[in-house]
């Protein structure tokens, strides 16, 4: 099964260290590409003055996803995969149905 991140929202500081619209949190869904189940999450992006700054209006989806992949812990990703697997298992398991005798008979 393959998984991917879908970016839902980006939070920025209006100004930070003389820069504008500095990204600090990315809101995402982690989705399996077979069934479409998703788990929401967020990733905090640390500011590093040694990294090159990309103006907000020049950000690309692939760049933002790369940040999410870089700064999201493997534990968080594994937990999301486990939750998606559980949802898939539950969706593929029909509920048990019984037909008991009426209680007043």
Secondary structure, 3 states (H helix, E strand, C coil): CCEEEEEEEEEEEEEECCEEEEEEEEEEEEEECCCCCEEEEEEECCCCCCCCCCCHHHCCHHHHHHHHHHHCCHHHHHHHHHHHHHHHHHHCCCCCCCCCCCCCC
